[in-house]
Amino acid sequence: MAGWARVTVRNLPAGTRLQLTYGEKLKADKSVSAETSHVPGRFQRDEYICAGREEESWEPAFSYKGFRYVQISGLPETSEDAWRILGRLVHTPLDEVSSFACSEPFYAWLDRAMRRTVLNNMHGIPTDTPMYEKNGWTGDAQLGTPVMTYAFAMHRMLSKWLGDLADSQTDEGQLPVIVPSGGWGYGDLGPSPEWTTVYPFLIREFYRVYGDERAAREHWTTLTRYLDWELSRLRDGLAVTALGDYLAPGYGGNPPEDTRLTATAYLYRALLDTAEIGEVLRADEVVTRYRKAAERLKAALNAEFLGADGHYRTAKDPDYRQTSNAIPLAFGLVPESARASVFDSLVRDVERRGNHLNTGALGTSVLLRVLCAHGRPDLAHAVATRRTYPGWGYWQDNGADTMWEMWPLDSRSRDHYFQGTAAQWLYENVAGLRPGDAGYATFTVRPDARTGVDWARTSIRTVRGTAGVAWSQTAAGFTMEVRVPVGAIAEVHVPAAGREEVTAPDGARHLRSESGFVVYRVTHGTWRFTS
C-alpha cells in the first residue's frame, strides 16, 4: 500500500522515542528492509517522542511511504493493549469507472493487483514507485495510461500532468524523462523518446477516451515543438535513446540490444498519433509533414534492423529479442511481405523459452496483444499463466499482491505498474472491449483471447454512458451481450466460422466475415448474439 501509519499509545513515559520503519520486504531476520542508494541515512522512517499523556495518537502530515510492513521500535516492554497501529491508505481520489471479471481466477488477480498498484502510484502525479523514488517517470506513465484510463477517472489528474510536461520543456523543445523535474532527466537517462513521447500519446488518448480535443489545442505549440526537436536530432534517420526496453529478464536496467530500434518505433507512433489529432484540428501542414517523417522513420528502421532471415535484430543482440519484433508488429512497422516471418520468429522464441516472455517494460506492454492479433491466443494464455520465472504467476506464488518493478524475487520495488500492463490485454482481448475514438463514439468488441476462459465480462463508464460486453462459452455454444451507449457505434466481432452460424438481433448490420469472426455494426442499446 501507499500512505502511512497512525500510532496510538497509552501511558508511555514522556520522552519515549518511537520509530516506525516502513518497507515492502523483510530481511532474513524478519526486520523490515528499508534501504536505498538514493537516500542515505534516514529513509522510510517516522519518529515520535511521547508526551506522557494517558492516550496520544500521531501520524505524519508531510510525507507518505510505500510499504507492506511496519516495524515499531522503542516501545518499552508492556502489554499489547498499550499501543495500536492503523494503516492509512493514501492516494489522489480517483473514481473507479470500470469492472472486469472472468472464469480464470489468476486473471482476476492480475486485474486487482494492477489496479492496486496504479492507485498506490497516484499522488498528484503518476509516480514509478511509492517507496524508492516517487518520481514522475514519463515512460512508466506512457505504458500505464491505457490501463489507468480504463480503470479510473483520470481526466483531471492527467490534465494537470500534461501541464507539468509542458512546463518542463526547454526552449529548444526537449522534455525530460522525469516530470516534474528537479533538473534531472534531461541529460542523464535522457533524451529517450520511448519515455517522453508520452506527451503526444496522452494528448491522443485524451481524444480517444474522453473526446477531448481541447488538450490538443492547448498543447499544440509545445507538442509540435517537442516532436520537431526529436526530428532534428535523428542520426542516420533513426532516433537515439538512453533507455530502451528497460528491465528485461537478466538485465538490471538497459537492455543489450541497439536501443535505436525501440526509440525509432515510439517516435514513429508519436508522429502518427499527432497527425491523427492534427486532422481533428485541421492542421493540414503538420499532418502532411509528420506523416512523411513517419514514413522515413519506418524505412530507416526496416533498412537497419529487418534482417535477411525475416526478423528484426540488432548488431548488439546477444540472442533473439522478443521486444525487437513485438514492437514493430504492434506499431504497424513491419512490411506486409515480412509480417508472417517476423511473427513466426516471435512464436518460435516464446515456445523455445518454455512459453515464457523475454521482455522488459516496453515489450511486455504489447506481447500478449500481438500474439492474439496474429492468431495465437493459446500462446498468449500460456505466457500469461506461467508460474515460473519470468512471469506474473511467479510473483503471485512468491506472495505478491501488487506488480513489481523487475522479474526476479529481489526486485527493488514491489509496487511498480509498468510491468503489469497485461491488464490491458484482459480488458481488450479476454473480455474484448477496445476503445475506438472520439470518447467511445466508436469502439470494438472482439474477445479473441478466450483460451482457458469460459466467460468474461467488462464494462466502463464512458463520457457517453456505459459500454460493456459479457460473453460465455458452454457446450451448447457461445453467447455474447453487448451494451452500447447513446451516440456510439460498436463493431462487434462474434466468434464463428461463418454468418450462418450466428444468430444476430434485428437491427445488427452485418459487415463482413474474417478468420474466425463474423462482424456486425450496432448502435445504442443492448444486443445479444449467439453462435
Phi, psi and omega in degrees: 000170174236140181149230179197182179243145172254124182250136178236130180230157180233129170057039174269144182301143175302138181093351176298125184258117178258142175238132175245115181250128187251141176199164179266344184225164174248148174280176181301327181274009177076008172280161184283135176272116182213068177230153176204149177283345182283326185234105178287150176076227186296127183206130178056040183223134171251150176229140178223132178256119187292146179269347179089016179282167180300318173215135178217142180235147180210146171211152183291152181245349190233013178206160172226161183229159168256132186194162169236336182233148172233127179254125181255123179240151176100356177287130174292161178294111184205173182290153184294338179284001176278352180208156173208159184224142182230126177280135178251112177276123189228130172196165173305133182291116182229124177290140172277125188249000183219167175221156176215139174207152176200175185281348180267109184302326182293325177295321176298322177295317179304315181297312182296317182296321180290317179298319179296318181295317179300311181299321180296343181251014178257096182224070183080323173227160172281116183262173179269325180202139178279358183254305194272312187242319185059032183264151177275063179298124186291327179293322177300314181294323179299313182289327184273345187304315180301323177287316180305310186285340175278322186277324191227162176279091190261358192300312183292315183294315180288333173299318178297317182290329173301321175297322176298319178300312180298319181293337182274354185287138175280170178299330180284338180118354183290147170246147177276164180280350176236127180223127355295154182246138172271016182116345180266145175111358176270317182244335176262117186066018175216161358287149182211095185296337175298336179268304191282348173288005169302332182298302175295327181296315179297317181297321176294319180292328177301320178285320181297313188272320187248355184067025186264105174264354179295324179299318179295318179296318182293324187257005189302318183293313180291327179295310182290329175297320178296310183293324176296325176295317177300316180294330182288344185248015176300148174238121183055034177081005183241153176278150179241155187208162176258358190239288182083202185283080193296137173063049169290155180305132178091358181231136185279357180189256181296144179282171183279337188284172175292113188283357176297335181297306181290325178300315180293321180297317181290324176293322176302311180298320181298320179295318179290320176303314183290323176298321179295316179288331175297328177295323176297320181275355182061039176268072192299320183295317180293318180303310181298316183295318182287327177294320178294318178297321179297318179296323177293320177298316180300315180295318180294319179297314181292324179294326184274323193241344179275111188274169180294339179278005170090014174213173184271137174205160177240164182295342183266356184299128171279342184195181176298137181245115182299319182299321182298341179253328180289319181296311177301323177295316183293325186264005177073032182266345188277128175302146183305323183291343184249357186299317182294316182290322178295314180294318179300323179294323178294315179299315181300319182290318178300315181292323179298330180270018180072036181062037176254147170285158173221056188234149168271200188299322182291307182295324180300326184291342184240343192303308185295320180292324177294317179300320179289318183300334183250020168091018177236060176297333178297322179287323176300317178297318179297318178294314185297330186256008176301138181247014176240163183294137353265138180178162182291326178295328176298319176297311184299318180294342178253026168094006184290142167231009172220175177275150183253163179286321186232160182286326182289165180292336179271022178313130184299311180252138176245028180209066194220113192275351191285352170259002183259019186288002172302339179300326177300320178296324178300313183288315190273334185243318180287301173287317169101022180253120185236128179296143178260275181197168173055046178068048181062027169299328171230146171204166184241141172245115182208090179279085185257013177236057185271354181303127178079004184233131179267332178203156176204153176208149175208153173211153180220139176274103181268177177292347180257353186128190185275129170249141182198164176212142173220127180227156176213149181234121177231179178298335181280343179140193185248137178229136179219132176244130184239135178246128183239126180285169179300137176080008182245157175233130179246138172261116188252123180257109182265124180295116180188155180283333182197167185298328182295342180273352187255134168256111184249149180288156175301137179099344176281122184269121178288131180254312185186172171240143180208146180353084173087002181221148170246130192251133179232160173243132180225157179245201187307135177139185176246128189235136182241126179240145174227155177207000000 
